[in-house]
Amino acid sequence: METPQTPQPPHATVPSLSAMVEENFTRMVGTIGSGETNARTRRLVGEHARLPARAIPRFGTVTLTWPENIASASLARPSPTLAVISTGSTSTEVILKEWAMPVVRGRQRGIRTRFVCPRCGTCRDALHWSGSEWGCRGCFDLAYASRHRQRYCPAIARRARFLRKLARVPSGSLKARMLREMIAHQEAIMLASMKRVNRDLTKRRRRYVRRVDVSR
């Protein structure tokens, strides 16, 4: 009597760890200096419709549209503590929270209004449209593209920010002197980072040459 054999599941081809590391390293090197991000699968804020709290009307209804036809919505405010967002056949009620801003020198700085996220219940300055519902940035795991650009050397962005600040202050002021010192410090970090990248690329090239020589 023959024993029945259990069918084996098909084997999936899984890339080796060394190939994955080499591919990631190649992508990282290819983006150096280009300002691009190597996180291609990350969901970004700019790819989804963003509804800021300042778009809430005091009364009545407003129609909102986003570029490239990402979404189109109608925002109504039936009461001071409630907003209704109508997107196609989807209608979402969002609770609003208001509180007075701190008083400065005897003057009231106005009222701040924020959304209460319909998914997690946290107070947010903006909501995002995922294609089927509204929620906050944390619910949809959205990230800003600027936080994943030039991650190999954050000193580049810091130096550019200090240069913009330096252009807005008097050249002979104490703040300008401090900014110049901070710029020089970031330039030293950039130089050290480029030396490290050059060293790593040199090691990689030597390993590749040795591997080719051995295979011949």
C-alpha positions in Angstrom: 0.0 0.0 0.0 1.5 3.3 -1.1 1.7 6.1 1.5 0.1 9.3 0.2 2.5 12.1 -0.1 1.7 15.6 1.2 2.1 18.1 -1.6 4.9 20.6 -1.0 4.2 24.3 -1.4 6.0 26.0 -4.3 9.3 27.6 -3.3 9.5 31.3 -3.6 12.7 32.9 -4.8 14.0 35.1 -2.0 17.0 37.3 -2.8 20.0 36.8 -0.6 20.9 39.2 2.2 24.1 40.3 0.4 22.1 41.1 -2.8 19.6 43.1 -0.8 22.3 45.1 1.0 24.2 45.8 -2.2 21.0 47.0 -3.9 20.1 49.3 -1.0 23.7 50.6 -0.9 23.6 51.2 -4.7 20.3 53.1 -4.3 21.8 55.2 -1.5 24.9 56.1 -3.4 22.8 57.0 -6.5 20.8 59.6 -4.5 23.8 61.4 -3.0 23.6 65.0 -4.0 20.4 64.6 -6.0 18.0 65.6 -3.1 16.0 62.4 -3.7 14.8 60.0 -1.1 15.6 56.3 -1.2 12.4 55.4 0.6 10.3 54.8 -2.5 7.5 52.9 -0.7 6.9 55.5 1.9 3.5 57.3 1.9 4.0 61.0 1.7 1.7 63.9 2.9 1.9 65.6 -0.5 0.3 62.5 -2.2 -3.0 62.9 -0.3 -5.5 65.7 -0.1 -4.9 67.8 3.0 -7.7 69.7 4.7 -6.4 72.4 7.2 -8.4 73.7 10.0 -8.2 77.2 8.7 -10.4 76.2 5.8 -13.4 75.8 8.2 -15.9 78.5 7.5 -17.5 80.5 10.3 -20.9 79.6 8.9 -22.4 78.1 5.8 -20.8 75.8 3.3 -17.6 76.0 1.2 -16.5 73.8 -1.7 -12.9 72.7 -1.7 -10.9 71.3 -4.6 -7.3 70.0 -4.7 -4.8 70.1 -7.6 -4.6 67.2 -10.1 -8.2 66.2 -9.0 -7.0 64.4 -6.0 -10.3 65.0 -4.2 -13.2 67.4 -4.1 -15.1 68.0 -0.9 -17.8 70.2 0.6 -17.2 71.6 4.1 -20.2 72.7 6.1 -20.4 74.0 9.7 -23.8 73.3 11.1 -22.7 74.3 14.6 -19.7 75.9 16.3 -18.5 72.5 17.5 -19.3 70.4 14.4 -18.1 70.2 10.8 -19.5 68.0 8.0 -17.1 66.9 5.2 -18.9 65.6 2.1 -16.7 63.8 -0.4 -18.7 62.2 -3.2 -21.1 59.8 -1.5 -19.1 59.9 1.7 -20.2 62.2 4.5 -18.0 62.5 7.7 -18.9 64.4 10.8 -15.9 65.9 12.6 -16.0 67.4 16.1 -14.3 70.8 16.5 -12.5 72.1 19.5 -11.9 75.8 20.2 -9.9 77.6 22.9 -8.6 81.1 23.3 -5.0 81.8 22.6 -2.8 83.2 25.4 -3.2 86.9 26.2 -0.1 89.0 25.4 0.2 92.5 26.8 -3.5 92.7 27.4 -4.5 91.7 23.9 -6.4 88.6 23.0 -4.6 86.7 20.2 -7.8 85.1 18.8 -9.4 81.7 18.9 -7.7 78.5 17.8 -9.8 75.8 16.1 -8.7 72.2 15.6 -10.2 69.0 14.3 -10.9 65.9 16.4 -9.7 63.0 14.2 -12.7 60.8 13.4 -10.4 57.7 13.6 -8.3 58.1 16.7 -9.9 61.1 18.5 -6.8 63.3 18.8 -6.8 67.0 18.1 -5.2 67.8 14.7 -4.6 71.0 12.7 -5.3 69.1 9.5 -7.0 66.0 8.1 -6.0 63.9 5.1 -8.1 62.0 2.6 -6.9 58.4 2.0 -9.2 57.7 -0.9 -12.0 56.3 1.1 -12.1 58.2 4.5 -10.7 61.2 6.4 -8.1 60.8 9.1 -5.0 62.4 10.6 -1.4 61.9 9.4 -0.7 59.4 12.2 -3.6 57.2 11.3 -2.5 56.8 7.7 1.2 56.7 8.5 2.1 59.7 6.3 5.5 61.3 6.3 6.9 64.5 5.0 9.2 64.1 2.1 11.7 66.7 3.6 12.3 64.3 6.5 13.6 61.6 4.2 15.7 63.8 1.8 19.5 63.8 2.1 19.4 61.6 5.2 23.0 60.5 4.5 24.1 64.0 5.6 21.6 66.1 7.5 24.2 68.9 7.8 23.4 69.9 4.2 19.9 71.0 5.1 21.0 72.6 8.4 23.7 74.6 6.6 21.1 75.8 4.0 18.7 76.8 6.8 21.4 78.8 8.7 22.4 80.6 5.4 18.8 81.7 5.0 18.7 83.0 8.5 22.1 84.8 8.0 20.7 86.7 5.0 18.0 88.2 7.2 20.1 89.6 10.0 22.6 92.5 10.0 26.1 91.4 9.0 27.8 92.9 12.0 25.4 91.7 14.7 26.2 89.1 17.4 23.5 86.8 15.9 25.3 86.9 12.5 28.6 85.9 14.2 26.9 83.0 15.9 25.3 81.9 12.6 28.7 82.0 10.8 30.2 79.7 13.5 27.3 77.3 13.1 27.6 77.3 9.3 31.3 76.5 9.6 30.6 73.7 12.0 28.0 72.2 9.6 30.5 72.5 6.7 33.1 70.5 8.8 30.4 67.8 9.3 29.7 67.8 5.6 33.4 67.4 4.7 33.8 64.5 7.2 30.7 62.8 5.8 32.0 63.1 2.2 35.4 61.6 3.3 33.5 58.7 4.9 31.5 58.1 1.8 34.6 58.3 -0.4 36.3 55.8 1.9 33.4 53.4 1.8 33.2 53.6 -2.0 36.9 52.9 -2.3 36.6 49.8 -0.1 33.6 48.7 -2.2 35.5 49.1 -5.4 38.5 47.1 -4.1 36.2 44.3 -3.0 34.6 44.2 -6.4 38.0 44.1 -8.1 39.1 41.2 -5.9 35.8 39.3 -6.5 36.2 39.7 -10.3 39.8 38.5 -10.2 38.9 35.4 -8.2 36.0 34.5 -10.6 38.3 34.6 -13.6 
